[in-house]
Amino acid sequence: MIENRQLRFGRSEALGGPHPGERIEKLLGGRALRWYISQVHDQEVVVEATVTDGRLHVFDDVRSNFYPGKSVVVSIIPTGVGCELGGYAGDAAPATRLLAQVADYVVTNPNAVNASDFVDLEKNVLYTEGFCIDQLCKGMVDLYVPYANRVGLIVEKTTAEDLDVVFNVINTARAVYGVDVVDVVVTDAPIGSHCRLNDSGAYVGTVDHPEEIYKACAKLLDAGAQAIGVTTNIQDLPHDEYVRHFEGEFPNPLGGVEAIISHLIVNEFRVPAAHAPMINRKDLALTDSVVDARGAGEMTSPSGLACILMGLAKAPRICREGRIRDAVNVNNLLAVVAPSSCLGGIPTLYAAEQGVTIVAVEENGTVLDVTAEKVGLANVVQVRNYAEAAGVLLALRHGIALPSITRPLETVRPLEERRRLEAENAVAHVAAA
C-alpha cells in the first residue's frame, strides 16, 4: 500500500542537532519512499511523506570512492510544488543548458527538461530520477554514465486508439533519435495512478496496483532493458486546477504521482526510470487556446511519452553493468542549485551536511516557504536567478572566493596584533621611565 502522510515533529527534535536528514528519516521509521519538509514553524516542523509498506532497499555507502577531475552540479527542480521555472513542461531546459556550460556534468530531474515531444539535453546533462538524486547526495550511489541504455517500456492497459498513439511515438523515437527500445509490455490490468493535493498546496500521488509495474519490469529486465519507462493515464486530474496550471497560476497536478512511480521502480530494481502521461488532455475548458508558454509543450503533443524515451536512452545507471564511459559520485559535487523557498528536501539537507555549497535561487518561487534560515542550513549562497547561479558556480569551480568579486570588500588589518604591540610598548615605556 502507498499512502501520503503529513507528519508533525518538534522543531528541536527534527532540526535541533547535526544530521537533520538522518534525524527526520529515523522519525519517519524508515518507511518513507519520498519526503520533504513543507513547513517550518517556531516550535514545529511539517513533513510531507509518501510511505510504502513494501521493502525499502538499503544502499551501500560509496563515499570512499573517488573519481577525480570532474565537477558535478545538481540542479533540483522539485515537482508538484509550482516552481516558477521548471514547474511546467520542460521550461527549466534553458537554465539547465546554462548550468551545463560551467560544470563537467549537471544532474537534474527529468521534469526539468521533459516537454512531451520536446526535450533539450546537453551531452553533459545527466537525466536522473529523484530517488537516484537523493541517494547520490546521501553518498549512497555512484552514477555510471553509459554510452547508451536499452530502454524497456511499460504501457498501462488502455484502448486500441491510445495504443496506436503510443506505438507511433515509440517508432518515431527509434527511427529519428536512434533509441534502442528492446521491448514493450502492456499491462494485463490498470495500474491506477492518481494525483492528490496535500495540505501544503503541493501535488503528490498514489498507485493502486504497483504489482502490475513490478511484473512488467521483471519481464523487461529479462529482455535486456537497462532503463524503464512507464506511461499511464493519470486519474483524478482536477479540471479547474489543471486549467489554472495552463494559465500559469497553479502547480502541475501530474508531478507527484509521476515521482512515486519512478521511485518505486528505482528502489526495487535499481535501474533508471521515468514516467510520462500516455495521452495529453485536450478537453480542458481553457480561457485562451494559447496557453502559458511554459506549458505549451503538453498542448502541442498528443502524448507525453517521447521525451522520456530520449532521456532514458542516456540516463546514468546506479549499478555498474556493461560498458560505461564515466562515473561520478558525491565527492564530485561542486554545488546543489535549488529554489530558495524549497530547501527542505533530501538532496539539499544531505549535501549541506557534507560541506557542499547550496545555491538558492530566489526568483524560482514555489508554493512552499522552507528557506535556509528556517532549516538552519549553512554554506548557502543566495542568488536572484540562474544567470547569477552560473556565475557563482564558475567562481566555485575555479577557486575564486565569492567575497573577492562582490562589494564592499572588507579590508583586513592587523588590529588585534597592533593593539597588543602598542600595549606592550606602552608598558615597556613606563618601565623604562
KELO-846278 format. One line per 10 residues: number of its first residue (from 0); for each residue x, y, z of N, C-alpha, C. Coordinates in steps of 0.2 Angstrom, whole numbers, m for minus. Atoms other than C-alpha are relative to their C-alpha. Layout:
NUM> X/Y/Z/X/Y/Z/X/Y/Z  ...
//
This chain:
0> 4/m6/0/0/0/0/4/6/0  m4/m7/0/6/18/m4/m5/5/3  4/m5/m3/0/32/7/4/6/1  m3/m6/m1/3/50/8/m2/3/7  1/m2/m7/5/57/26/3/7/1  m3/m6/m3/8/74/34/2/m1/7  m2/2/m6/18/72/49/3/6/4  m2/m6/m4/22/85/63/5/m2/5  m5/2/m5/38/84/74/2/7/3  m3/m6/m3/45/96/86/6/3/m3
10> m5/m3/4/57/108/78/7/m2/3  m6/2/m2/71/104/90/2/m7/m1  m1/7/1/68/86/88/2/m2/m7  m2/1/7/70/87/69/6/3/m2  m6/m4/3/82/101/66/4/3/6  m4/m3/m5/90/104/83/7/m3/1  m7/3/0/106/95/80/3/m1/m7  m3/1/6/118/89/67/m4/m6/m4  3/6/4/112/77/53/m8/1/0  7/0/0/94/83/51/m3/m5/m5
20> 3/5/4/91/72/36/m1/m7/3  0/6/m3/95/57/46/m5/0/6  5/m1/m6/85/63/61/m7/m1/m2  6/0/3/70/65/50/m2/m7/m2  2/7/3/71/48/42/m1/m5/6  1/4/m6/73/40/59/m7/1/3  7/m1/m3/57/49/65/m6/m3/m5  5/3/4/48/43/49/0/m8/0  0/7/m1/53/25/54/2/m4/m6  m3/3/6/62/21/38/m5/m3/m5
30> 5/3/5/46/18/28/m1/5/m6  2/m5/4/46/34/18/4/m1/m7  m3/0/7/49/32/m1/2/7/m2  m1/m7/2/49/51/m3/m2/4/5  3/m4/m5/48/65/9/4/7/m1  m3/m7/0/52/84/11/m3/4/5  2/m4/m5/50/97/24/m5/5/m4  5/m5/3/34/108/19/m1/6/3  1/m6/m4/33/120/33/5/0/6  m4/m1/m6/44/126/47/m3/6/4
40> 3/m5/m4/36/135/62/5/1/6  m5/m1/m5/44/141/78/1/m6/4  m1/6/m5/41/125/88/m2/m6/m4  2/6/3/36/113/74/2/0/m7  m2/2/7/42/105/58/m6/m4/m3  5/4/4/29/98/45/4/m3/m6  m3/4/5/35/84/34/m5/m3/m4  5/3/4/25/78/19/4/m7/m3  m4/7/1/30/59/16/m5/m4/m4  3/6/3/25/45/4/2/m6/3
50> m2/6/m4/25/29/14/m2/m6/m3  2/6/3/25/12/7/1/m6/5  m1/6/m4/23/m5/16/4/m5/m3  m4/5/4/34/m13/3/7/1/3  m7/0/m3/53/m16/6/3/6/m3  m4/m5/2/64/m1/5/7/m3/0  m7/3/0/82/m6/0/5/4/3  m5/m4/m3/97/m1/9/6/0/m5  m5/m1/4/111/6/m2/7/0/4  m7/m1/m4/130/5/2/3/7/m1
60> m4/m7/0/140/20/7/6/0/m5  m5/m1/5/151/25/m8/5/6/1  m4/m6/0/159/40/m1/8/m1/0  m7/1/1/176/31/m1/2/m1/m7  m2/0/7/175/30/m20/2/7/m2  m2/m6/3/184/44/m29/1/0/m7  m1/0/7/183/49/m47/2/7/m2  m2/m7/0/194/64/m48/0/3/m7  m1/m4/7/195/78/m61/m7/2/m3  7/m1/3/176/80/m64/m4/4/5
70> 4/m4/m4/165/94/m57/m8/m2/m2  7/2/1/146/90/m54/m4/5/3  5/m5/m3/132/102/m51/m7/m4/0  7/3/m1/115/95/m45/m5/6/0  6/m5/1/100/106/m51/m6/m3/2  6/3/m3/85/102/m41/m6/5/m3  6/m4/2/68/107/m49/m6/m5/3  5/5/m3/55/99/m37/m6/0/m4  7/0/4/39/93/m45/m6/0/5  6/m1/m3/22/97/m40/m1/5/5
80> 0/m5/m5/26/112/m29/0/7/m4  1/m6/4/23/125/m43/6/5/m1  m6/m4/1/41/131/m47/m2/4/m6  1/m5/5/40/147/m57/4/m2/m7  m4/2/5/54/140/m68/1/m7/1  m1/8/m1/53/121/m71/m6/m3/2  6/3/m3/36/118/m64/m5/m1/m6  5/1/5/28/116/m81/2/m5/m5  m1/5/5/33/107/m97/7/1/m3  m7/m1/3/52/107/m99/3/7/0
90> m1/m7/0/53/125/m95/7/2/4  m6/m1/m3/69/123/m85/6/m2/m5  m6/2/4/79/117/m100/5/5/m2  m5/m5/2/87/134/m105/4/1/6  m5/m1/m6/93/136/m87/4/m6/1  m4/6/m1/99/118/m86/6/1/m5  m6/0/5/109/121/m103/5/5/3  m4/m5/m2/116/137/m95/5/m3/5  m4/3/m6/122/127/m79/5/m5/m3  m4/5/3/129/114/m91/6/3/m3
100> m5/m3/3/141/126/m98/6/1/5  m5/m2/m5/150/129/m81/2/m6/4  m2/6/m4/152/111/m75/1/m6/m5  m1/6/4/158/94/m82/m7/m4/m1  6/3/1/141/87/m78/m5/4/4  5/m3/m4/124/94/m72/m5/m6/1  5/5/m1/112/81/m64/m6/4/2  6/m4/m1/94/86/m65/m6/m5/m1  6/4/0/76/79/m63/m2/0/m7  3/0/7/68/73/m79/m5/5/m1
110> 5/m5/2/54/85/m77/3/7/m1  m3/m6/1/66/99/m78/1/2/m8  m1/m1/7/68/96/m97/m5/m4/m4  6/3/4/53/85/m102/m5/4/m2  5/m4/3/41/93/m113/m4/m4/m6  4/5/4/31/78/m121/4/m1/m7  m4/2/6/38/78/m140/6/4/0  m6/m4/0/51/90/m135/5/m1/6  m5/0/m5/67/88/m124/6/3/m2  m7/m4/2/83/98/m123/5/m3/5
120> m5/3/m5/98/88/m116/7/2/m3  m7/0/1/116/94/m117/3/m7/1  m3/7/m1/128/79/m118/2/m1/7  m3/1/m7/134/83/m101/m6/1/5  6/0/m5/116/84/m93/m2/m7/2  2/7/m2/113/68/m83/m7/0/2  8/1/m1/94/64/m84/m1/m5/6  0/4/m6/92/57/m66/m6/1/4  6/0/m4/76/52/m57/2/2/7  m1/m3/m7/73/60/m40/3/m5/5
130> m2/5/m5/76/44/m30/8/m1/0  m7/1/1/93/42/m38/4/6/2  m3/m6/m3/97/60/m34/1/0/7  m1/0/m7/93/58/m16/5/m5/2  m6/4/m2/105/43/m15/6/3/m2  m6/m3/2/118/52/m24/2/5/5  m2/m5/m5/118/67/m12/1/m3/7  m1/3/m6/117/55/3/7/m4/0  m6/4/1/133/47/m4/m1/m7/0  2/7/0/125/30/m6/0/m3/m7
140> m1/3/6/127/28/m25/5/4/m4  m4/m3/5/139/31/m39/m5/1/m6  3/0/7/132/37/m56/4/m2/m5  m4/3/5/138/27/m70/m3/3/m7  2/m3/7/137/37/m87/1/m5/m5  m1/5/5/133/25/m101/1/3/m7  0/m3/7/136/26/m119/m7/0/m3  7/0/1/118/21/m121/m3/m5/4  4/5/m4/104/12/m112/m5/m4/m5  6/4/3/92/m2/m119/m6/2/4
150> 6/m2/m4/75/5/m114/m5/m5/m1  6/4/0/60/m5/m109/m5/4/2  6/m4/m1/43/2/m109/m6/m3/3  6/2/m3/28/m1/m98/m6/4/m2  6/m4/2/11/4/m105/m6/m3/3  6/2/m4/m4/4/m94/m6/m3/m5  6/2/4/m19/m6/m101/m4/5/m2  4/m5/2/m29/5/m112/m3/m2/m7  4/1/6/m39/7/m128/5/m1/m6  m4/1/7/m33/2/m146/2/7/m2
160> m2/m6/3/m33/20/m151/6/3/4  m5/m2/m4/m22/25/m136/7/m4/m2  m6/4/2/m10/11/m141/3/2/m7  m2/m2/7/m9/17/m159/5/6/1  m4/m6/m1/m3/34/m152/7/m2/3  m6/2/m4/10/26/m140/5/m4/m5  m4/4/5/17/14/m154/3/5/m5  m3/m5/5/19/29/m166/5/4/3  m6/m3/m4/29/38/m153/6/m4/1  m6/5/0/40/23/m150/4/m1/m6
170> m4/0/6/44/21/m168/3/6/m2  m3/m6/1/47/39/m170/7/1/4  m6/0/m4/60/38/m156/5/m4/m2  m5/5/3/68/23/m164/3/3/m6  m2/m2/6/69/30/m181/4/7/m1  m2/m7/0/73/48/m178/6/1/5  m5/m2/m5/83/48/m162/5/m6/2  m5/6/m1/91/30/m163/m1/m3/7  1/3/m7/83/25/m146/m1/m8/m1  1/7/0/85/6/m143/m5/m2/5
180> 6/2/m4/68/1/m137/0/m8/0  m1/7/1/71/m18/m133/m7/m4/1  6/3/0/53/m22/m128/m5/5/3  5/m4/m3/36/m15/m123/m5/m5/3  5/4/m4/24/m23/m110/m6/4/1  7/m3/m2/6/m18/m110/m3/m4/6  3/3/m6/m1/m22/m93/m6/m4/m1  6/4/0/m14/m35/m90/m6/3/3  5/m3/m4/m24/m24/m78/2/8/0  m2/m7/m1/m24/m5/m75/5/1/6
190> m5/m2/m6/m10/2/m64/m3/4/5  3/m4/m4/m21/15/m57/4/6/4  m4/m6/m2/m11/31/m55/m5/6/2  4/m5/m2/m19/45/m45/4/6/2  m3/m6/m3/m15/63/m41/m4/3/6  3/m2/m6/m18/71/m24/3/7/2  m2/m7/m3/m17/89/m17/1/m1/7  m1/0/m7/m9/89/0/m1/7/4  1/m6/m4/m11/102/14/5/6/m1  m5/m5/1/4/111/9/m1/4/m6
200> 1/m2/7/m3/115/m8/4/m3/m6  m4/4/5/9/103/m17/m4/m6/m2  4/6/3/3/89/m28/5/m6/2  m4/6/m1/8/71/m23/m4/m5/m4  3/5/4/1/54/m29/0/m6/3  0/7/m3/m3/36/m26/m1/m4/m6  1/5/5/m4/20/m36/m4/m6/3  4/5/m3/m17/7/m34/3/m7/m1  m2/7/2/m8/m8/m42/8/0/m2  m7/0/1/11/m6/m40/3/m7/m3
210> m2/6/2/12/m25/m43/0/m1/m7  0/1/7/7/m23/m61/7/3/m3  m7/m3/2/23/m11/m63/5/m5/1  m6/5/m2/34/m24/m54/0/m6/m5  0/5/4/28/m38/m65/3/2/m7  m2/m3/7/31/m28/m81/7/1/0  m7/m1/m1/48/m23/m75/4/m6/0  m4/6/0/54/m40/m72/0/m3/m7  0/2/7/49/m45/m90/5/4/m4  m4/m4/4/58/m30/m97/7/m1/1
220> m7/1/m2/74/m33/m87/2/m7/m3  m1/6/3/73/m51/m93/2/0/m8  m1/m1/7/73/m45/m111/6/5/m1  m6/m3/1/88/m35/m108/0/8/1  0/m8/m1/82/m17/m103/4/2/5  m5/m3/m5/94/m6/m94/m3/6/3  4/m6/m2/81/8/m91/m7/m1/m1  8/1/0/62/8/m88/m4/6/m1  5/m5/1/49/20/m95/m6/m3/2  7/2/m2/31/20/m89/m4/5/m3
230> 5/m5/2/16/28/m97/m7/m2/2  7/1/m2/m1/29/m89/m4/6/m1  4/m5/0/m16/39/m90/m2/2/7  1/m2/m7/m17/48/m73/m7/2/1  7/m1/m2/m34/48/m64/0/6/5  2/m5/m5/m42/61/m53/3/7/m2  m3/m7/2/m35/76/m63/m5/5/2  5/m5/m2/m44/91/m55/0/5/m6  1/m4/6/m51/100/m70/2/8/1  m1/m7/m1/m51/118/m63/7/2/1
240> m7/m1/m2/m34/117/m56/5/m1/m6  m4/2/6/m27/109/m72/0/6/m5  1/m6/4/m34/124/m82/4/6/3  m4/m5/m3/m26/136/m70/7/m1/0  m7/2/1/m10/127/m72/2/2/m7  m2/m2/7/m10/130/m91/m1/8/0  0/m8/m1/m14/149/m86/6/2/4  m6/m2/m4/2/149/m76/m1/2/7  2/m2/m7/m7/150/m59/0/m6/5  1/5/m5/m6/133/m51/5/m6/m2
250> m5/6/1/6/118/m49/m2/m5/m5  2/5/4/6/104/m61/m2/m6/4  2/5/m4/m5/91/m54/3/m7/m1  m3/7/2/4/76/m63/6/m2/4  m7/1/m2/21/78/m55/1/m5/6  m1/4/m6/19/70/m38/m1/m8/m1  1/7/1/12/53/m44/5/m2/m5  m5/2/4/25/53/m58/6/m2/4  m5/1/m4/38/54/m45/0/m7/4  1/6/m3/31/40/m35/1/m6/m4
260> m1/6/4/30/28/m49/8/m1/m2  m8/1/2/49/31/m54/3/m2/6  m3/2/m6/54/30/m36/m1/m7/2  2/7/m1/45/13/m34/5/m5/m4  m4/4/5/55/6/m49/7/0/2  m7/m1/m2/72/13/m44/1/m4/7  m1/3/m6/70/7/m26/0/m8/m1  1/7/0/65/m11/m31/5/m3/m5  m4/3/5/76/m14/m47/6/4/m1  m6/m3/0/90/m1/m46/2/2/m7
270> m1/m2/7/88/5/m64/m3/7/m1  3/m6/1/85/22/m71/m8/m1/m3  7/0/1/66/26/m73/m3/7/m1  4/m6/1/54/39/m79/m7/m1/m2  7/1/2/35/41/m81/m2/6/m4  3/m5/4/25/50/m94/m7/m1/m1  7/1/2/7/54/m97/m1/m3/m6  1/4/6/0/42/m110/m3/5/m6  4/m5/4/m12/55/m118/0/6/3  1/m6/m3/m11/73/m115/m7/3/m1
280> 7/m2/1/m28/80/m112/m1/7/m4  1/m5/4/m35/92/m124/m7/3/1  7/m1/m1/m53/93/m117/m1/5/5  0/m5/m5/m49/107/m105/m4/6/m2  4/m6/1/m61/122/m104/5/6/1  m4/m6/m1/m47/135/m107/m3/6/m2  3/m6/2/m50/153/m107/4/3/m6  m3/m2/5/m37/155/m120/4/m6/m3  m3/6/3/m32/142/m133/8/0/0  m7/0/m1/m14/148/m132/2/1/7
290> m1/0/m7/m8/143/m115/6/3/2  m7/m2/m3/6/149/m104/5/m3/m4  m6/3/4/22/147/m114/3/m5/3  m3/6/m4/29/136/m100/m3/m6/m1  3/6/1/16/123/m103/m2/m2/m7  2/1/6/14/124/m121/2/m7/m3  m3/6/3/24/108/m125/m6/m6/1  6/5/m1/9/97/m117/m6/2/m5  6/m1/4/m4/106/m128/2/m1/m7  m2/2/7/6/103/m144/2/m7/m2
300> m2/7/0/9/85/m141/m5/m5/1  5/5/m2/m3/70/m142/1/m4/6  m2/4/m5/7/61/m129/6/3/4  m6/m2/m4/20/64/m115/6/m4/m1  m5/5/0/30/49/m120/7/1/m3  m6/0/4/43/54/m132/6/2/4  m6/m3/m4/54/64/m120/3/m5/4  m3/5/m4/56/50/m108/4/m5/m3  m4/5/4/62/38/m121/7/3/m2  m6/m4/2/75/51/m127/5/1/6
310> m3/m1/m6/80/55/m109/3/m7/3  m3/6/m3/82/37/m103/5/m4/m4  m5/3/4/92/32/m118/7/1/2  m7/m2/m2/107/41/m110/0/1/8  0/m1/m8/102/41/m91/5/m4/3  m5/3/m3/115/37/m79/m3/m6/4  2/6/m4/114/20/m70/3/0/7  m3/0/m6/117/17/m52/3/m7/2  m4/6/m1/123/m1/m54/4/m1/m6  m5/1/5/138/m5/m64/m1/m6/m4
320> 1/6/5/133/m16/m79/2/2/m7  m2/m1/7/141/m17/m95/5/5/m1  m5/m5/1/152/m4/m103/m2/7/2  2/m7/m2/152/14/m96/5/4/m2  m6/m4/3/161/29/m102/2/5/6  m2/m5/m5/162/39/m85/m4/m2/6  4/1/m7/157/38/m66/2/6/4  0/m6/m5/154/52/m53/m4/m2/6  4/1/m6/148/52/m35/0/7/4  1/m6/m5/145/64/m20/7/4/0
330> m7/m4/0/164/68/m20/1/5/m5  m1/m5/5/162/77/m36/m4/6/0  5/m5/0/148/88/m31/3/7/2  m2/m7/m1/153/107/m33/m6/3/4  5/m4/m3/136/113/m28/m7/m3/m2  7/2/2/117/109/m27/m4/7/m1  4/m6/1/106/123/m35/m7/m2/1  7/1/m2/88/124/m29/m4/6/1  3/m6/m2/74/136/m27/1/2/8  m2/m2/m7/77/146/m11/m6/m1/5
340> 6/1/m5/59/143/m4/m1/m8/1  2/7/0/61/124/m6/7/m4/2  m6/3/m2/77/119/4/m1/m6/5  1/5/m5/69/105/15/0/m7/m3  0/6/3/72/91/3/6/m4/2  m6/4/m1/84/76/4/6/2/m3  m7/m2/3/97/82/m8/3/6/3  m3/m5/m3/99/99/0/3/m1/7  m1/1/m7/99/93/18/7/m4/0  m6/4/m1/112/79/15/6/3/m3
350> m6/m3/3/123/88/3/3/6/4  m3/m5/m4/125/103/15/3/m3/6  m4/3/m6/130/91/29/7/m2/m2  m6/3/2/144/85/18/4/6/m3  m4/m6/2/150/103/15/m1/2/m7  1/m2/6/143/105/m2/m4/7/0  3/m7/1/138/123/m7/m7/m1/m2  7/0/3/119/126/m9/m1/7/m3  1/m6/4/115/139/m22/m8/1/0  8/m1/0/97/146/m18/m2/5/m4
360> 2/m5/5/88/154/m32/m6/3/2  6/m3/m3/76/167/m26/m6/1/m5  6/m1/5/66/170/m42/m4/m6/m2  4/6/2/61/152/m44/m4/m1/6  4/0/m6/47/154/m32/m4/m7/0  4/6/m1/36/139/m26/m5/1/5  5/m1/m5/21/136/m15/2/m1/7  m2/1/m6/32/132/m1/4/6/3  m4/m5/m3/42/143/11/5/m3/5  m5/4/m4/56/132/18/7/3/m2
370> m6/m3/2/71/143/17/6/m2/4  m6/2/m4/89/141/23/0/2/7  1/m2/m7/86/151/38/m4/m4/5  5/4/m3/71/141/43/3/m7/2  m2/7/m1/80/124/42/7/0/3  m7/0/m3/97/130/48/5/m2/m4  m5/2/4/107/127/33/6/5/0  m6/m4/1/125/133/32/2/0/m7  m4/1/6/136/136/17/m5/1/m6  5/m1/5/121/143/7/2/7/m3
380> m1/m6/4/124/156/m7/m7/2/m3  7/m3/3/108/167/m11/2/3/m7  0/m3/6/106/172/m29/m7/2/m3  7/m2/3/92/181/m39/m2/m5/m5  2/4/6/92/170/m54/5/m5/m2  m4/5/2/100/156/m64/6/3/m3  m6/m3/3/112/168/m73/5/1/6  m5/m1/m6/119/173/m56/2/m7/3  m2/6/m2/119/155/m51/6/m3/m4  m5/2/4/130/151/m66/7/3/2
390> m6/m4/m2/142/165/m61/3/m3/6  m2/3/m7/143/158/m43/4/m7/m1  m3/7/1/147/140/m50/6/1/m3  m7/m1/3/161/147/m61/5/2/5  m5/m2/m6/169/155/m46/2/m6/4  m1/6/m4/167/139/m36/5/m4/m3  m3/4/4/174/129/m50/8/2/0  m7/m3/1/190/140/m52/3/3/6  m3/m2/m6/193/143/m34/0/7/1  0/m7/m1/188/161/m34/m4/2/6
400> 4/m1/m6/182/167/m17/m5/5/m1  6/m4/1/165/174/m18/0/8/3  0/m6/m2/168/189/m7/5/5/m4  m5/m4/4/183/195/m19/m4/3/m6  3/m3/6/170/198/m33/m6/4/2  6/m4/m2/157/207/m23/2/6/4  m2/m6/m3/157/224/m15/m6/2/5  m7/m2/m2/160/231/m2/5/m6/2  m5/5/m1/176/221/0/3/2/7  m2/m1/m6/181/220/18/8/1/0
410> m7/m1/m1/199/227/22/2/m4/6  m3/4/m6/209/215/33/6/4/3  m5/m4/m3/220/225/45/2/m4/7  m3/3/m6/231/218/59/m2/4/7  2/m4/m6/221/227/73/1/m3/6  m1/3/m7/222/215/87/8/0/1  m8/1/m1/241/212/84/3/7/1  m3/m7/m1/244/231/83/m2/2/7  2/m2/m7/234/234/99/5/m3/5  m4/3/m5/244/221/108/7/2/0
420> m7/m3/0/261/228/102/0/7/3  0/m6/m2/256/245/106/m1/0/8  0/0/m7/251/240/124/6/m3/3  m6/2/m3/267/231/126/5/5/0  m5/m6/1/277/246/120/m2/5/6  2/m5/m5/267/257/132/3/m3/7  m2/3/m7/271/245/147/8/1/0  m8/m1/0/290/245/142/2/7/1  m2/m7/0/290/264/140/m1/2/7  1/m2/m7/283/266/158/5/m3/4
430> m5/4/m4/295/253/165/7/4/m1  m7/m3/1/310/262/157/0/7/3  0/m7/m3/304/279/164/1/m1/7
//
